[in-house]
Amino acid sequence: MSVRQLWEGTDAAGWAQKLNGRTKLLFLFLFAILMITVDNPRTLFILFTFTLILHLAAKTSIYKWKVMAILLILGLWGSMFSQALFFAQTPRTPLFVLIAPEAGFIGQLTGGLFIYREGILYGAVQGLRSASMLALGLLVCWTSDPRQLLQALLGWRLPPQMAFMLVTAIRFLPVLAAETGEVITALQLRSDSQRGRTAVLRHLPYIAKPLLARCLRRAQTLALSVVSRGFFAGGAGRRRQQWDAREKASCLLLFAVVVAVVGSKIIYLLSEQGFYFGVFRQIYDWTVLYL
């Protein structure tokens, strides 16, 4: 699989490719609200598992699974490690001592450097949030044609210029990856060097200029093509894709769930500030257990 195919959604399942762009973007937005609202680790893990199930249903290729796994592991590890070192809340339980407080100048300056148990757990929860959004965002990118997202943004009456810029930014990632691979290959052929990581690292300082030149040529061609087709004309916003009724119903159902979750969280937070009402006691218990 080429670098460009790795970031495109041509090999996804048919149902995932046929979904309306508005359905995908709205689902992504509502899921992000859930990630912000929910604090319970078990619920966050269930939502994260749900995103992986969607990848399985969309028949994400093994190469894309590997890329996603690397990104998820790096994100989770970075979140847990940083919070384990710099967790400032109390109580906190040191598990390991990296630098003792009495260990010379560095120890006195930093007050000691420890690995905190509560920091690891807190970092894991925060990492689950970012991992879930990363997995779902990759699913949207890997199953969507740029025209779907463009039509979705135009359907929400977003200005054509802004919609085109947003979609072009997404489309630019696989194109940039493919261009980088071609530039590296050309540099290797010119220098008659062997393939491998060492050769790639040696050519990295010389990639910027040819890559920038290629991007400028592509941008000029794209600008001429868009203007010649009259994309920014007054009628561009009226070319909308029909939104299936079942997809609308699914989005409304998810919207109702998100409103219920956010409402329950707000009611519970108000009770902690003294605004307690006995009629909401079951909502308080449900929020404590699952949110």
C-alpha positions in Angstrom: 0.0 0.0 0.0 1.4 3.4 -1.0 1.7 6.3 1.4 -1.2 8.1 -0.3 -3.5 5.1 -0.2 -2.7 4.8 3.5 -4.5 8.1 4.2 -7.4 7.7 1.7 -10.7 5.9 2.2 -10.9 4.0 -1.1 -10.8 0.6 0.6 -13.4 1.2 3.3 -16.7 -0.7 3.5 -19.5 0.4 1.2 -21.9 1.6 4.0 -19.2 3.8 5.5 -18.4 5.5 2.2 -22.1 6.1 1.4 -22.9 7.9 4.7 -23.7 11.6 4.2 -20.9 13.9 5.2 -23.2 15.8 7.5 -23.9 12.6 9.4 -20.2 11.9 9.9 -19.3 15.5 11.0 -22.3 15.8 13.3 -21.5 12.4 14.9 -17.9 13.5 15.4 -19.0 16.8 17.0 -21.5 15.1 19.3 -19.0 12.4 20.3 -16.5 15.1 21.2 -19.0 16.7 23.6 -19.5 13.2 25.2 -15.7 12.9 25.6 -15.6 16.3 27.4 -18.6 15.6 29.6 -17.8 12.0 30.8 -15.2 11.5 33.5 -15.9 7.8 34.5 -12.9 5.6 33.3 -15.2 2.6 32.5 -17.6 4.7 30.4 -14.7 6.3 28.6 -13.2 2.9 27.9 -16.6 1.6 26.6 -16.8 4.7 24.2 -13.2 4.0 23.1 -14.0 0.4 22.4 -17.0 1.5 20.4 -14.8 3.5 18.1 -12.7 0.4 17.5 -15.8 -1.6 16.7 -16.7 1.0 14.1 -13.3 0.5 12.5 -13.9 -3.2 12.4 -17.3 -2.6 10.8 -15.8 -0.2 8.3 -13.2 -2.9 7.4 -10.2 -0.7 8.1 -7.1 -2.4 6.5 -4.4 -3.9 8.6 -1.9 -1.2 7.5 -4.2 1.5 8.8 -4.7 -0.4 12.0 -0.9 -0.4 12.5 -0.7 3.4 11.9 -3.6 4.0 14.3 -2.1 1.7 16.9 1.2 3.6 16.8 -0.6 7.0 17.2 -2.8 5.7 20.0 0.1 4.2 21.9 2.2 7.3 21.6 -0.7 9.5 22.7 -1.6 7.3 25.7 2.0 6.9 26.8 2.7 10.6 26.5 -0.4 11.5 28.5 0.3 9.0 31.3 4.0 9.7 31.5 3.6 13.5 31.6 0.9 13.4 34.3 2.8 10.8 36.3 5.8 13.2 36.5 3.9 16.6 36.9 0.7 15.6 38.7 0.1 18.5 41.1 -3.2 17.6 42.8 -3.5 16.0 46.2 -3.5 13.3 47.5 -0.7 11.8 45.4 1.3 8.6 46.1 4.9 8.4 44.9 5.7 5.0 43.2 9.3 5.7 42.1 11.8 8.4 42.9 13.7 9.6 39.9 15.5 12.5 41.6 15.5 12.7 45.3 14.9 16.2 46.9 18.3 16.1 48.6 20.2 15.0 45.4 22.4 18.0 44.9 21.4 21.2 43.0 18.8 19.6 40.7 17.0 18.0 43.6 16.8 21.2 45.5 15.7 23.1 42.4 12.9 20.8 41.4 12.0 19.6 44.9 12.5 16.0 43.7 11.1 14.2 40.7 8.6 11.3 41.4 6.3 9.0 39.5 2.9 9.4 41.1 0.2 6.7 41.0 -2.6 9.2 40.8 -0.9 10.9 37.9 -0.7 7.7 35.9 -4.5 7.1 36.4 -5.3 10.7 35.6 -3.2 10.6 32.5 -4.8 7.3 31.4 -8.3 8.9 31.6 -7.2 12.0 29.7 -5.4 9.8 27.2 -8.6 7.8 26.6 -10.4 11.0 25.6 -7.8 11.9 23.1 -7.5 8.3 21.8 -11.2 8.0 21.3 -11.3 11.3 19.3 -8.2 10.3 17.3 -9.7 6.9 16.4 -13.0 8.4 15.4 -11.4 11.2 13.4 -9.2 8.8 11.5 -12.4 6.8 10.8 -14.1 9.8 9.3 -11.0 10.7 7.2 -10.5 7.1 6.0 -14.1 6.6 5.0 -14.9 10.0 3.5 -14.4 11.4 0.0 -13.4 15.1 0.2 -16.5 15.9 -1.9 -18.7 14.4 0.8 -17.3 16.7 3.5 -17.4 19.7 1.1 -21.1 19.1 0.3 -21.8 18.7 4.0 -20.3 22.0 4.9 -22.1 23.7 2.0 -25.3 22.1 3.2 -24.9 23.9 6.5 -24.6 27.2 4.5 -21.0 27.7 5.3 -19.3 30.1 2.8 -17.9 28.2 -0.1 -14.5 29.7 0.3 -14.2 28.6 4.0 -15.6 25.2 3.2 -13.2 24.7 0.4 -10.2 25.7 2.6 -11.2 23.3 5.4 -11.6 20.3 3.0 -8.4 21.2 1.2 -6.5 21.1 4.5 -7.7 17.6 5.1 -7.0 16.5 1.6 -3.6 18.0 1.8 -2.3 15.4 4.3 -2.2 12.4 2.0 -1.0 14.5 -0.9 1.8 15.9 1.2 2.8 12.3 2.4 2.8 11.1 -1.2 4.9 14.1 -2.4 7.4 13.6 0.5 7.8 9.9 -0.5 8.5 10.9 -4.2 11.0 13.6 -3.1 12.9 11.1 -0.9 13.0 8.5 -3.7 14.3 11.1 -6.2 17.0 12.2 -3.7 18.1 8.6 -3.2 18.3 7.9 -6.9 20.4 11.1 -7.5 22.8 10.3 -4.7 22.9 6.6 -5.6 22.3 5.7 -1.9 20.7 2.6 -0.6 17.3 2.4 0.8 16.7 2.3 4.6 16.1 4.5 7.6 19.7 5.8 7.6 19.4 7.0 4.0 16.1 8.7 4.7 17.5 10.5 7.7 20.5 11.7 5.7 18.2 13.2 3.1 15.8 15.0 5.5 17.6 18.4 5.4 17.2 18.5 1.6 13.5 17.7 1.4 12.0 21.2 2.3 12.8 23.1 -0.9 11.6 20.6 -3.5 8.6 19.8 -1.4 7.7 23.4 -1.1 8.1 23.9 -4.9 5.8 20.9 -5.6 3.2 22.2 -3.2 3.2 25.7 -4.8 2.7 24.2 -8.2 -0.2 22.0 -7.0 -1.7 25.0 -5.3 -1.5 27.1 -8.5 -3.1 24.3 -10.5 -5.8 23.8 -8.0 -6.6 27.5 -7.8 -7.0 27.8 -11.6 -9.2 24.7 -11.7 -11.5 25.9 -9.0 -11.9 29.4 -10.5 -12.4 28.0 -14.0 -15.2 25.7 -12.8 -17.0 28.6 -11.0 -17.0 26.9 -7.6 -17.2 30.2 -5.8 -20.1 31.4 -7.9 -23.4 32.3 -6.2 -25.0 28.9 -7.0 -22.2 26.8 -5.5 -23.9 26.5 -2.2 -27.1 25.1 -3.7 -25.5 21.9 -4.9 -26.3 19.8 -1.9 -26.4 16.1 -1.3 -29.7 14.6 -0.1 -29.7 13.7 3.6 -31.2 10.3 4.2 -34.1 10.2 6.7 -32.6 7.3 8.6 -29.3 9.1 9.0 -31.2 12.2 10.3 -33.0 10.0 12.8 -29.7 8.5 14.0 -28.2 12.0 14.5 -31.3 13.1 16.4 -31.1 10.1 18.6 -27.4 10.7 19.4 -28.2 14.4 20.0 -30.9 13.4 22.5 -28.4 11.1 24.3 -25.8 13.9 24.4 -28.3 16.4 25.7 -29.4 13.9 28.4 -25.8 13.3 29.5 -24.8 17.0 29.6 -28.0 17.8 31.4 -27.4 15.1 34.0 -23.8 16.4 34.5 -25.0 20.0 34.9 -27.6 19.0 37.5 -25.1 17.0 39.5 -22.6 19.8 39.5 -25.3 22.2 40.7 -26.0 19.8 43.5 -22.4 20.0 44.6 -22.8 23.8 44.8 -25.8 23.5 47.1 -28.7 23.4 44.6 -29.9 19.9 45.6 -33.4 18.7 44.7 -34.7 15.4 46.0 -36.6 14.7 42.8 -33.3 14.4 40.9 -31.8 11.8 43.3 -31.8 9.0 40.7 -30.1 11.3 38.2 -27.4 12.1 40.8 -26.8 8.4 41.5 -26.7 7.6 37.7 -24.3 10.4 37.1 -21.9 9.3 39.9 -21.9 5.7 38.6 -21.6 6.2 34.9 -20.5 9.8 34.2 
